[in-house]
Amino acid sequence: MEEQTIIPEKKDPFASLRYREFRSYIGMRFFFTFAYQMQAVIIGFHVYHLTKDPLALGLIGLCEAIPAIGIALYGGYVADKSEKRGLLLKIFSGVFLCSLVMLIVTTKQMHAYIPTSYIVPIMYAMVFGIGLARGFFGPATFSLMAQILPKELYPNASTWSSSSWQLASILGPFAGGLVYGFFGITPTYVIIITFIFVSLICIFFLKKHPATFIPKESIVKSLTEGINFVFKNKMMLGAMSLDLFSVFFGGAVALLPVFANDILKVGPEGLGMMRAAASLGSVLTMLTMVVYPPTNKPWRNLIIAVLGFGTSIICYGLSTSFYLTLFFLFCEGAFDSVSVIIRSTIMQLLTPDQMRGRVSAVNSMFIGSSNEIGAFESGLTAKLMRTVPAVVFGGSMTIGIAVITYFKTKSLLPLSLNDIKPPEKE
């Protein structure tokens, strides 16, 4: 079989956006992420306002991570053997219903019927439902993007896809903090469900994409095939592991409500700005990477980015100035965006079409829920050793993971993007 050389798109930074269906895909991700990030801000602040317990913030992440991880492998199997548009419609409808329930239970009218002590458990239950949806969402969208575009545009598309996600992650928390601070929780939830509905509409502009995989063996054997593929690929497994452990120990963003309320005393408006600062750093860096992609030596750049990510976390934890904290959060997002682009490009290049859902499911177990697991770790360590020491500990562990990975994977450091070959078909 003749080898194909994968060359990153340089001449036309807007190449993937010239595909109409990809623009609909980007719109779907943008509006959904906007709503999701708004919701993350107000759930965290509202739960902390009711409980005054940092561990309660960690439990939010745990409630989402448990179902997302538990269902991920089956979600990948379903994504591979299902028509993608119909599957996404079901996923987004489930998230819409969970958000609608949270809107209802947080209204002033419902406080007369639901005791305050019941509101937090109901919120946790709805977050659990969103976690179930996420177990199918990641594999479905990963598989879909590969069917929309030619392979040579994967690096360019990954950059634009991640940039749209990060832009929504800037505007969502900022809007959530402002609307919640000035108008209360109910108007904020009205905006959230409106944007989820808009993302549902975007799905109707996608084409129907039939399954690329028709199972001929048992579900257990199909899932095992996806797991074995990942664990036999040193670069893919290394990228997933690096992200898992670095974000597990560096998930200090979950403690931002504590900093906003107790340390910096800037309220929900300041919390929205803090959440947006990291995303602003990410999106500006990603837009720069459209023209100057960090893929000349991707593994080396990935290690550097994780080192910078950990250092930024330590600085943010030690800062007592609101504006300095915004700067360090901006740097954290900038470093994280570099690793996101590199990891997603590696994943797209190394995964065969017929296994994209299952490989993405394994990726979701490593990466997709690492933020939520990291949130629980941060909440637990903050409960045990207080907030600032917990953040510094997390950043230090992230740097340690990057250093260990450097010494364990020195053979990957000189590789360029062209050295990352898609697997041969048997």
C-alpha positions as CSV (number, residue, x, y, z in Angstrom):
1,M,0.0,0.0,0.0
2,E,1.4,3.4,-1.0
3,E,2.2,5.7,1.9
4,Q,0.4,9.0,2.2
5,T,2.2,12.1,3.6
6,I,0.0,14.2,5.8
7,I,1.0,17.9,5.4
8,P,-0.6,20.5,7.6
9,E,-2.7,23.1,5.9
10,K,-0.6,26.3,5.5
11,K,-1.8,28.2,2.4
12,D,-5.4,28.6,3.4
13,P,-6.1,29.0,7.1
14,F,-9.9,29.0,6.4
15,A,-9.8,25.8,4.3
16,S,-12.1,23.7,6.6
17,L,-14.6,26.6,7.0
18,R,-15.3,26.5,3.3
19,Y,-17.3,23.3,3.8
20,R,-20.9,24.2,4.6
21,E,-21.5,21.2,6.8
22,F,-18.4,21.9,8.9
23,R,-19.8,25.4,9.5
24,S,-23.0,23.8,10.8
25,Y,-20.9,21.5,13.0
26,I,-19.0,24.5,14.4
27,G,-22.3,26.3,15.1
28,M,-23.7,23.3,16.9
29,R,-20.5,23.1,19.1
30,F,-20.4,26.8,19.8
31,F,-24.0,27.3,21.0
32,F,-24.0,24.1,23.0
33,T,-20.7,25.0,24.7
34,F,-21.9,28.5,25.4
35,A,-24.8,27.1,27.3
36,Y,-22.8,24.4,29.0
37,Q,-20.2,26.9,30.2
38,M,-22.8,29.3,31.5
39,Q,-24.4,26.4,33.4
40,A,-21.1,25.3,34.9
41,V,-20.5,28.8,36.3
42,I,-23.9,29.2,37.9
43,I,-24.2,25.7,39.2
44,G,-20.9,26.0,41.0
45,F,-21.6,29.4,42.5
46,H,-25.2,28.5,43.4
47,V,-24.2,25.2,45.1
48,Y,-21.3,26.9,47.0
49,H,-23.7,29.7,48.0
50,L,-26.1,27.1,49.5
51,T,-23.5,24.8,51.1
52,K,-20.3,27.0,51.8
53,D,-18.4,23.7,51.3
54,P,-15.6,23.3,48.7
55,L,-16.2,19.6,48.7
56,A,-19.7,20.2,47.3
57,L,-18.0,21.8,44.3
58,G,-15.9,18.7,43.8
59,L,-19.0,16.5,44.0
60,I,-20.5,18.4,41.0
61,G,-17.5,17.2,38.9
62,L,-17.8,13.7,40.3
63,C,-21.6,13.5,39.5
64,E,-20.8,14.3,35.9
65,A,-17.6,12.2,35.6
66,I,-19.0,8.9,37.0
67,P,-21.7,8.4,34.3
68,A,-19.5,9.9,31.5
69,I,-16.8,7.4,32.2
70,G,-19.1,4.5,33.0
71,I,-21.0,4.8,29.7
72,A,-18.1,6.0,27.5
73,L,-17.1,2.7,26.0
74,Y,-20.7,1.7,25.2
75,G,-21.2,5.3,23.8
76,G,-18.3,4.8,21.4
77,Y,-19.7,1.5,20.3
78,V,-23.1,3.1,19.6
79,A,-21.5,6.1,17.8
80,D,-19.6,3.7,15.4
81,K,-22.7,1.7,14.5
82,S,-25.2,4.6,14.5
83,E,-26.3,7.4,12.1
84,K,-24.6,10.5,13.6
85,R,-27.2,13.2,13.2
86,G,-30.0,11.2,14.8
87,L,-27.8,10.2,17.7
88,L,-26.8,13.9,18.3
89,L,-30.5,14.9,18.3
90,K,-31.2,12.4,21.1
91,I,-28.1,13.5,23.1
92,F,-28.9,17.2,22.9
93,S,-32.6,16.6,23.7
94,G,-31.5,14.8,26.9
95,V,-29.3,17.8,28.0
96,F,-32.1,20.2,27.2
97,L,-34.5,18.3,29.5
98,C,-32.0,18.2,32.4
99,S,-31.4,22.0,32.1
100,L,-35.1,22.6,32.0
101,V,-35.5,20.7,35.3
102,M,-32.7,22.8,36.9
103,L,-34.5,26.0,35.6
104,I,-37.7,24.8,37.3
105,V,-36.3,23.8,40.7
106,T,-34.3,27.0,41.1
107,T,-37.2,29.4,40.5
108,K,-38.6,31.4,43.5
109,Q,-42.0,29.9,42.9
110,M,-40.7,26.3,43.4
111,H,-39.1,27.2,46.7
112,A,-42.5,27.1,48.3
113,Y,-42.8,23.4,47.3
114,I,-39.2,22.2,47.4
115,P,-37.1,22.6,50.6
116,T,-33.7,24.2,50.1
117,S,-32.1,21.0,51.3
118,Y,-33.5,19.1,48.3
119,I,-32.3,21.6,45.7
120,V,-28.6,20.5,45.7
121,P,-29.4,16.8,45.4
122,I,-31.7,17.5,42.4
123,M,-29.0,19.6,40.8
124,Y,-26.5,16.7,41.3
125,A,-29.0,14.3,39.7
126,M,-29.4,16.6,36.6
127,V,-25.6,16.9,36.4
128,F,-25.5,13.1,36.4
129,G,-27.9,13.0,33.5
130,I,-25.8,15.5,31.5
131,G,-22.8,13.2,32.3
132,L,-24.7,10.3,30.7
133,A,-25.3,12.4,27.6
134,R,-21.6,13.4,27.5
135,G,-20.6,9.7,27.3
136,F,-22.3,9.6,23.9
137,F,-21.5,13.2,22.8
138,G,-17.7,12.9,22.5
139,P,-17.6,9.8,20.4
140,A,-20.4,11.0,18.1
141,T,-18.9,14.4,17.4
142,F,-15.4,13.0,16.9
143,S,-16.7,10.5,14.4
144,L,-18.8,13.0,12.6
145,M,-16.0,15.6,12.0
146,A,-13.9,12.9,10.3
147,Q,-16.8,12.2,7.9
148,I,-17.4,15.9,7.0
149,L,-13.8,16.8,5.9
150,P,-10.9,15.2,3.9
151,K,-8.1,13.9,6.0
152,E,-5.6,16.5,4.9
153,L,-7.7,19.2,6.6
154,Y,-7.8,17.5,10.1
155,P,-5.2,19.8,11.7
156,N,-6.9,22.9,10.3
157,A,-10.3,21.6,11.4
158,S,-9.1,20.7,14.8
159,T,-7.8,24.2,15.3
160,W,-11.1,25.8,14.3
161,S,-13.2,23.3,16.2
162,S,-11.2,23.9,19.4
163,S,-11.2,27.7,18.8
164,S,-15.0,27.7,18.6
165,W,-15.2,25.8,21.8
166,Q,-12.8,28.2,23.5
167,L,-14.6,31.2,22.2
168,A,-17.9,29.9,23.6
169,S,-16.0,29.1,26.8
170,I,-15.0,32.8,27.1
171,L,-18.5,34.2,26.4
172,G,-20.4,31.6,28.3
173,P,-18.9,32.0,31.7
174,F,-18.7,35.8,31.3
175,A,-22.3,36.0,30.3
176,G,-23.4,33.6,33.0
177,G,-21.6,35.5,35.8
178,L,-23.0,38.9,34.6
179,V,-26.6,37.7,34.1
180,Y,-26.6,35.7,37.4
181,G,-25.1,38.7,39.3
182,F,-27.5,41.3,37.9
183,F,-30.7,39.4,37.2
184,G,-30.6,36.1,39.2
185,I,-30.5,32.4,38.4
186,T,-33.8,32.1,36.6
187,P,-33.1,34.5,33.7
188,T,-29.7,32.8,33.4
189,Y,-31.3,29.4,32.9
190,V,-33.7,30.8,30.4
191,I,-30.7,31.9,28.3
192,I,-29.0,28.5,28.7
193,I,-32.0,26.5,27.5
194,T,-32.4,28.9,24.6
195,F,-28.8,28.3,23.4
196,I,-29.2,24.5,23.8
197,F,-32.3,24.8,21.6
198,V,-30.3,26.7,18.9
199,S,-27.7,24.0,18.9
200,L,-30.4,21.5,18.3
201,I,-31.5,23.5,15.2
202,C,-27.9,23.4,13.9
203,I,-28.0,19.6,13.9
204,F,-30.8,19.7,11.3
205,F,-28.4,21.4,8.9
206,L,-26.1,18.4,9.0
207,K,-26.3,15.6,6.5
208,K,-27.2,12.0,7.6
209,H,-24.0,10.1,8.0
210,P,-24.5,6.3,8.1
211,A,-22.4,4.0,10.3
212,T,-18.9,3.3,9.2
213,F,-18.8,0.1,11.4
214,I,-21.2,-2.8,11.1
215,P,-20.5,-5.1,14.1
216,K,-19.8,-8.7,13.2
217,E,-18.8,-9.8,16.7
218,S,-20.1,-9.4,20.2
219,I,-20.1,-6.0,21.8
220,V,-17.4,-7.0,24.3
221,K,-15.1,-8.0,21.5
222,S,-15.8,-4.8,19.6
223,L,-15.0,-2.7,22.7
224,T,-11.9,-4.7,23.5
225,E,-10.7,-4.0,19.9
226,G,-10.9,-0.2,20.5
227,I,-9.1,-0.5,23.9
228,N,-6.3,-2.7,22.5
229,F,-5.7,-0.3,19.6
230,V,-5.2,2.7,22.0
231,F,-2.9,0.7,24.4
232,K,-0.7,-0.6,21.6
233,N,-0.1,2.9,20.2
234,K,2.6,4.6,22.3
235,M,2.0,8.2,21.1
236,M,-1.8,8.0,21.5
237,L,-1.6,6.4,24.9
238,G,1.1,8.8,26.0
239,A,-1.0,11.9,25.0
240,M,-4.1,10.6,26.7
241,S,-2.2,9.7,29.9
242,L,-0.4,13.0,30.0
243,D,-3.6,14.9,29.8
244,L,-5.4,12.7,32.3
245,F,-2.9,13.1,35.1
246,S,-2.0,16.7,34.4
247,V,-5.7,17.8,34.5
248,F,-6.5,15.5,37.4
249,F,-3.9,17.3,39.5
250,G,-4.4,20.7,37.8
251,G,-8.2,20.9,37.9
252,A,-8.1,23.9,40.2
253,V,-10.6,25.8,38.1
254,A,-13.3,24.0,40.1
255,L,-12.2,26.1,43.1
256,L,-12.7,29.4,41.4
257,P,-16.0,30.0,43.3
258,V,-14.1,29.9,46.5
259,F,-11.5,32.4,45.3
260,A,-14.3,34.7,43.9
261,N,-16.4,34.5,47.1
262,D,-13.9,34.2,49.9
263,I,-10.4,35.2,48.8
264,L,-10.7,37.9,46.2
265,K,-14.3,38.8,47.1
266,V,-15.4,39.7,43.5
267,G,-18.8,37.9,43.5
268,P,-20.4,36.0,40.6
269,E,-19.5,38.8,38.1
270,G,-15.8,38.3,39.0
271,L,-16.2,34.6,38.8
272,G,-17.5,34.9,35.3
273,M,-14.5,37.0,34.3
274,M,-12.1,34.5,35.9
275,R,-13.6,31.6,34.0
276,A,-13.5,33.6,30.8
277,A,-9.9,34.7,31.3
278,A,-8.6,31.1,30.8
279,S,-10.7,30.7,27.7
280,L,-9.6,34.0,26.3
281,G,-6.0,32.9,26.6
282,S,-7.0,29.6,24.8
283,V,-8.9,31.2,21.9
284,L,-6.3,33.9,21.1
285,T,-3.6,31.2,21.2
286,M,-5.6,28.9,18.9
287,L,-6.3,31.7,16.4
288,T,-2.6,32.3,16.3
289,M,-2.0,28.6,15.7
290,V,-4.3,28.6,12.7
291,V,-1.5,30.5,10.9
292,Y,1.5,29.1,13.0
293,P,0.5,25.5,13.9
294,P,2.6,24.0,16.8
295,T,3.0,20.7,14.9
296,N,6.6,20.9,13.7
297,K,7.7,18.8,16.7
298,P,4.3,18.1,18.3
299,W,5.5,15.9,21.2
300,R,8.2,18.3,22.4
301,N,5.7,21.2,22.2
302,L,3.1,19.1,24.1
303,I,5.5,18.6,27.0
304,I,6.4,22.3,27.1
305,A,2.7,23.3,27.1
306,V,2.0,21.0,30.1
307,L,4.9,22.5,32.0
308,G,3.6,26.0,31.4
309,F,0.1,24.9,32.4
310,G,1.3,23.6,35.8
311,T,3.4,26.7,36.4
312,S,0.4,29.0,35.7
313,I,-1.8,27.0,38.2
314,I,0.8,27.5,40.9
315,C,1.0,31.3,40.2
316,Y,-2.8,31.6,40.2
317,G,-3.1,29.8,43.5
318,L,-0.6,32.1,45.2
319,S,-2.0,35.4,43.7
320,T,-4.0,37.7,46.0
321,S,-4.6,40.3,43.2
322,F,-7.7,39.9,41.1
323,Y,-6.1,41.3,37.9
324,L,-3.0,39.2,38.4
325,T,-5.1,36.2,38.9
326,L,-6.8,37.0,35.6
327,F,-3.4,37.1,33.9
328,F,-2.3,33.7,35.3
329,L,-5.6,32.2,34.3
330,F,-5.1,33.6,30.8
331,C,-1.7,32.0,30.6
332,E,-3.1,28.7,31.9
333,G,-5.7,28.7,29.0
334,A,-3.0,29.6,26.5
335,F,-0.8,26.7,27.4
336,D,-3.7,24.3,27.6
337,S,-4.8,25.3,24.1
338,V,-1.5,24.2,22.6
339,S,-1.8,20.7,24.1
340,V,-5.5,20.5,23.0
341,I,-4.6,21.2,19.3
342,I,-1.7,18.7,19.4
343,R,-3.7,15.9,21.0
344,S,-6.7,16.3,18.8
345,T,-4.5,16.3,15.6
346,I,-2.7,13.1,16.8
347,M,-6.0,11.4,17.5
348,Q,-7.5,12.2,14.1
349,L,-4.4,11.1,12.2
350,L,-3.8,7.8,14.1
351,T,-7.4,6.6,14.3
352,P,-9.0,4.4,11.5
353,D,-12.4,5.5,10.3
354,Q,-14.2,2.3,11.4
355,M,-12.9,2.7,15.0
356,R,-13.3,6.4,15.6
357,G,-16.2,6.1,18.0
358,R,-14.6,3.4,20.1
359,V,-11.2,5.1,20.2
360,S,-12.9,8.4,21.1
361,A,-14.7,6.6,23.9
362,V,-11.4,5.5,25.4
363,N,-10.2,9.1,24.9
364,S,-13.2,10.3,26.8
365,M,-12.4,8.0,29.7
366,F,-8.9,9.5,29.8
367,I,-9.5,13.1,28.8
368,G,-13.2,13.9,28.5
369,S,-13.9,13.4,32.2
370,S,-10.4,14.4,33.5
371,N,-11.7,17.9,34.2
372,E,-14.5,16.6,36.4
373,I,-12.3,14.0,38.2
374,G,-9.8,16.8,38.7
375,A,-12.5,19.0,40.1
376,F,-13.3,16.4,42.7
377,E,-9.6,16.0,43.5
378,S,-9.3,19.8,44.0
379,G,-12.4,19.9,46.1
380,L,-11.2,17.1,48.3
381,T,-7.7,18.4,48.8
382,A,-9.1,21.9,49.5
383,K,-11.3,20.3,52.2
384,L,-8.2,18.5,53.7
385,M,-5.5,21.2,53.3
386,R,-7.4,24.4,52.5
387,T,-7.8,26.1,49.2
388,V,-4.5,27.8,48.3
389,P,-2.2,24.8,49.3
390,A,-4.5,22.5,47.3
391,V,-4.0,24.6,44.2
392,V,-0.3,24.8,44.6
393,F,-0.1,21.1,45.2
394,G,-2.1,20.4,42.0
395,G,0.2,22.6,39.9
396,S,3.3,21.0,41.3
397,M,2.0,17.5,40.6
398,T,1.2,18.6,37.0
399,I,4.8,19.8,36.5
400,G,6.1,16.5,38.0
401,I,4.0,14.5,35.5
402,A,5.4,16.5,32.6
403,V,9.0,15.9,33.7
404,I,8.4,12.1,34.1
405,T,6.7,11.9,30.7
406,Y,9.7,13.8,29.1
407,F,12.2,11.2,30.4
408,K,9.9,8.2,29.5
409,T,9.2,9.4,25.9
410,K,12.4,10.9,24.6
411,S,12.2,8.9,21.4
412,L,9.0,10.9,20.4
413,L,10.5,14.3,20.9
414,P,12.2,14.7,17.4
415,L,9.1,13.6,15.4
416,S,7.3,16.0,13.1
417,L,3.7,15.8,12.0
418,N,4.7,14.0,8.8
419,D,6.2,11.2,10.9
420,I,2.8,10.5,12.5
421,K,1.4,8.0,10.0
422,P,-2.2,6.6,9.8
423,P,-2.2,2.9,10.4
424,E,-2.1,0.5,7.5
425,K,-5.3,-1.3,6.6
426,E,-5.0,-5.0,7.1
